[in-house]
Amino acid sequence: MRSLISIVLVAALASPAGAKVWSTPAAGPSASGDPEIVFTFDDGPNPTTTPKVLDILKKRGIKAVFFLVGEMVDTKNKNVPKVLARMIAEGHVLANHTMTHKDLCRVKEETGAAEIDGGHDAIVKVTGIDPIWFRAPFGVRCERIEGLLDTRGLHHMHWDLDPQEWKHGDKQKTVDYVTGEMARARGRNVLLMHDIKPVTVQALPEILAWLDAENARRKESGKKPIHIVQAPDLARESLSPGLEGWARETLGKIGDVRKDLARVLP
């Protein structure tokens, strides 16, 4: 059943052939017509910092996409499965970020295949979730990656905003970049951050506080608010009404297809 649903999702999300960079906006146009932000986190899970990120998101009712590294998932650390179980229980979306975070355009094709498959298999092994969304380390794109993803029915999700907090480690620089970009943003914006970094834990509350204050100002001035797009809603968008109806008829009575997709696919 998962394989059939995967085919449907990939068909709905396929990128234009021959593109040399990953498509932007990274998650398509704004569904609300207003500025939107999608929170995504790479390189985890980290048993120390990821729970702190989850605490911040839970307090605000935000559901994000976590692009997980296989070796961080399938580890001897006994706390990691608990962190992953919490991600699932709190409605976040799990996605594949390879096994060991190699640049897939610079390794042999068989190594690239092993990186993608290893990351996928680690997530399935530990969580039971079959991830369909994928993000290449460093955001690289080449024909090799496209071919490997196509043969596996995987969809790449890039990003629109990258504060590079993982590199500079500066909280204020991170906050200023994200808030500055969102202050003038139009449409949907996928934000890339890293839940393994203490600076992310430090900056995230200030970014969210700014969003609250900014939306209060926008309400007074009649300006369009900035919406936070929940990760499961993003997954649900992936099927058009026609495809959803087809999936219901084809797959039989399997419950709410859109709701199931948010938990199973990406």
MOGI-V217294 format. One record per residue. N is the residue number from 1. RES is the residue in three letters. SS is DSSP state (~ for helix, > for strand, _ for the rest). OMEGA is omega in whole degrees, -180 to 180 (999 if undefined). D_CENTER is the distance of its C-alpha to the mean C-alpha in Angstrom with 2 decimals. Layout:
<<N	RES	SS	OMEGA	D_CENTER> <N	RES	SS	OMEGA	D_CENTER>>
//
This chain:
<<1	MET	_	-180	22.80> <2	ARG	~	-179	19.23> <3	SER	~	-179	20.28> <4	LEU	~	178	21.65> <5	ILE	~	-180	18.68> <6	SER	~	179	16.50> <7	ILE	~	180	19.06> <8	VAL	~	-178	18.84> <9	LEU	~	-179	15.12> <10	VAL	~	178	15.39> <11	ALA	~	-179	18.49> <12	ALA	~	-172	16.92> <13	LEU	~	-173	14.11> <14	ALA	_	179	16.29> <15	SER	_	179	16.46> <16	PRO	_	-179	20.02> <17	ALA	_	174	22.12> <18	GLY	_	179	23.37> <19	ALA	_	-178	20.80> <20	LYS	_	175	21.03> <21	VAL	_	179	17.85> <22	TRP	_	-173	14.38> <23	SER	_	171	14.66> <24	THR	_	-2	14.46> <25	PRO	_	-169	13.62> <26	ALA	_	-179	10.29> <27	ALA	_	176	9.46> <28	GLY	_	-177	13.19> <29	PRO	_	178	15.90> <30	SER	_	178	16.15> <31	ALA	_	-177	17.01> <32	SER	_	-173	19.21> <33	GLY	_	179	20.87> <34	ASP	_	173	20.25> <35	PRO	_	-178	18.01> <36	GLU	>	176	14.48> <37	ILE	>	176	11.65> <38	VAL	>	-180	7.97> <39	PHE	>	176	7.10> <40	THR	>	-177	4.46> <41	PHE	>	-177	6.64> <42	ASP	>	162	8.06> <43	ASP	>	-179	11.30> <44	GLY	>	6	12.05> <45	PRO	_	173	13.39> <46	ASN	_	-174	16.44> <47	PRO	_	179	19.01> <48	THR	_	-174	20.32> <49	THR	_	-178	17.67> <50	THR	~	177	14.67> <51	PRO	~	178	17.00> <52	LYS	~	175	17.90> <53	VAL	~	178	14.42> <54	LEU	~	177	14.29> <55	ASP	~	-179	17.75> <56	ILE	~	-179	16.89> <57	LEU	~	-180	14.10> <58	LYS	~	180	16.51> <59	LYS	~	-178	19.33> <60	ARG	~	-179	17.69> <61	GLY	_	-178	16.28> <62	ILE	_	178	12.68> <63	LYS	_	-172	9.91> <64	ALA	_	171	6.46> <65	VAL	>	178	3.24> <66	PHE	>	177	5.26> <67	PHE	>	-169	5.83> <68	LEU	>	175	9.46> <69	VAL	_	-172	12.68> <70	GLY	~	-178	15.28> <71	GLU	~	175	18.17> <72	MET	~	180	16.59> <73	VAL	~	-178	15.99> <74	ASP	_	-173	19.39> <75	THR	_	179	21.58> <76	LYS	_	179	24.93> <77	ASN	_	-174	23.71> <78	LYS	_	-179	24.50> <79	ASN	_	-176	22.20> <80	VAL	~	178	18.93> <81	PRO	~	178	19.21> <82	LYS	~	178	19.86> <83	VAL	~	-180	16.73> <84	LEU	~	178	14.65> <85	ALA	~	178	16.93> <86	ARG	~	177	16.36> <87	MET	~	-178	12.57> <88	ILE	~	-178	13.48> <89	ALA	~	-178	16.49> <90	GLU	_	169	14.88> <91	GLY	_	177	12.51> <92	HIS	_	-179	9.05> <93	VAL	>	179	6.87> <94	LEU	>	-178	7.34> <95	ALA	>	-172	6.45> <96	ASN	>	178	9.06> <97	HIS	_	-180	9.82> <98	THR	_	-177	13.54> <99	MET	_	-176	16.40> <100	THR	_	174	17.78> <101	HIS	_	175	15.74> <102	LYS	_	173	18.40> <103	ASP	_	-172	18.62> <104	LEU	_	177	18.73> <105	CYS	_	-177	20.98> <106	ARG	_	179	23.53> <107	VAL	_	176	24.07> <108	LYS	_	-176	26.08> <109	GLU	~	180	24.61> <110	GLU	~	177	25.33> <111	THR	~	177	23.56> <112	GLY	~	178	20.43> <113	ALA	~	180	20.68> <114	ALA	~	178	21.23> <115	GLU	~	180	18.21> <116	ILE	~	-177	15.87> <117	ASP	~	180	17.97> <118	GLY	~	177	18.39> <119	GLY	~	178	14.78> <120	HIS	~	-175	14.48> <121	ASP	~	179	17.82> <122	ALA	~	179	17.22> <123	ILE	~	179	14.40> <124	VAL	~	-178	16.74> <125	LYS	~	-172	19.69> <126	VAL	~	-173	18.62> <127	THR	~	-174	16.61> <128	GLY	_	179	17.81> <129	ILE	_	-180	14.37> <130	ASP	_	-172	14.22> <131	PRO	_	178	10.72> <132	ILE	_	175	10.61> <133	TRP	>	-177	7.34> <134	PHE	>	173	8.08> <135	ARG	_	180	7.97> <136	ALA	_	174	11.59> <137	PRO	~	-180	12.93> <138	PHE	~	179	14.33> <139	GLY	~	-176	12.76> <140	VAL	_	176	15.99> <141	ARG	_	177	17.09> <142	CYS	_	-178	20.34> <143	GLU	~	-180	22.13> <144	ARG	~	180	21.80> <145	ILE	~	-180	17.99> <146	GLU	~	-180	18.25> <147	GLY	~	-180	20.92> <148	LEU	~	179	19.27> <149	LEU	~	-179	16.17> <150	ASP	~	-178	18.58> <151	THR	~	-180	20.81> <152	ARG	~	-180	18.13> <153	GLY	_	-179	16.67> <154	LEU	_	179	13.16> <155	HIS	>	179	11.05> <156	HIS	>	172	9.61> <157	MET	_	178	6.84> <158	HIS	_	179	8.51> <159	TRP	_	177	8.84> <160	ASP	_	-177	11.92> <161	LEU	>	-180	12.71> <162	ASP	>	180	13.26> <163	PRO	_	179	15.79> <164	GLN	_	179	16.31> <165	GLU	~	179	17.08> <166	TRP	~	-176	16.86> <167	LYS	~	-173	19.85> <168	HIS	~	177	22.15> <169	GLY	_	-176	21.53> <170	ASP	_	-178	22.96> <171	LYS	~	-176	21.79> <172	GLN	~	177	23.72> <173	LYS	~	178	22.62> <174	THR	~	-179	18.95> <175	VAL	~	-178	19.85> <176	ASP	~	-180	22.12> <177	TYR	~	-175	19.72> <178	VAL	~	-178	16.96> <179	THR	~	178	19.67> <180	GLY	~	179	21.71> <181	GLU	~	-178	19.12> <182	MET	~	180	18.20> <183	ALA	~	-179	21.96> <184	ARG	_	-175	22.56> <185	ALA	_	170	19.35> <186	ARG	_	179	19.70> <187	GLY	_	-175	17.32> <188	ARG	>	-179	13.55> <189	ASN	>	175	11.79> <190	VAL	>	-179	8.25> <191	LEU	>	176	8.98> <192	LEU	>	171	8.41> <193	MET	>	-173	10.12> <194	HIS	>	-175	11.24> <195	ASP	_	178	12.07> <196	ILE	_	-174	14.93> <197	LYS	_	176	16.82> <198	PRO	~	-179	19.43> <199	VAL	~	177	19.19> <200	THR	~	178	15.71> <201	VAL	~	-179	17.39> <202	GLN	~	-174	20.22> <203	ALA	~	-172	18.60> <204	LEU	~	179	16.08> <205	PRO	~	-180	19.02> <206	GLU	~	176	20.81> <207	ILE	~	-179	18.04> <208	LEU	~	176	17.87> <209	ALA	~	177	21.67> <210	TRP	~	179	21.89> <211	LEU	~	178	19.82> <212	ASP	~	-178	22.35> <213	ALA	~	-180	25.27> <214	GLU	~	179	24.18> <215	ASN	~	175	23.76> <216	ALA	~	178	27.16> <217	ARG	~	-179	28.69> <218	ARG	~	178	27.26> <219	LYS	~	-180	28.69> <220	GLU	~	-176	32.07> <221	SER	~	-180	32.10> <222	GLY	_	180	30.81> <223	LYS	_	-179	27.84> <224	LYS	_	180	24.61> <225	PRO	_	175	22.27> <226	ILE	_	-179	18.68> <227	HIS	>	171	16.49> <228	ILE	>	179	13.37> <229	VAL	>	179	11.22> <230	GLN	_	-176	10.29> <231	ALA	~	177	7.20> <232	PRO	~	177	10.04> <233	ASP	~	177	11.85> <234	LEU	~	177	9.40> <235	ALA	~	-179	9.87> <236	ARG	~	178	13.51> <237	GLU	~	-171	13.95> <238	SER	_	176	13.44> <239	LEU	_	173	16.95> <240	SER	_	178	19.84> <241	PRO	~	179	22.66> <242	GLY	~	178	24.73> <243	LEU	~	179	22.30> <244	GLU	~	179	21.75> <245	GLY	~	178	25.53> <246	TRP	~	-179	25.97> <247	ALA	~	178	23.60> <248	ARG	~	-177	25.52> <249	GLU	~	-176	28.80> <250	THR	~	-175	27.93> <251	LEU	~	179	26.25> <252	GLY	_	-176	28.74> <253	LYS	_	-178	28.44> <254	ILE	_	180	25.18> <255	GLY	_	-178	24.33> <256	ASP	_	-175	21.88> <257	VAL	~	-179	19.84> <258	ARG	~	180	17.17> <259	LYS	~	179	16.89> <260	ASP	~	-179	16.93> <261	LEU	~	-178	14.11> <262	ALA	~	-177	11.73> <263	ARG	~	-170	12.96> <264	VAL	~	-167	13.78> <265	LEU	_	-172	11.93> <266	PRO	_	999	8.25>>
//
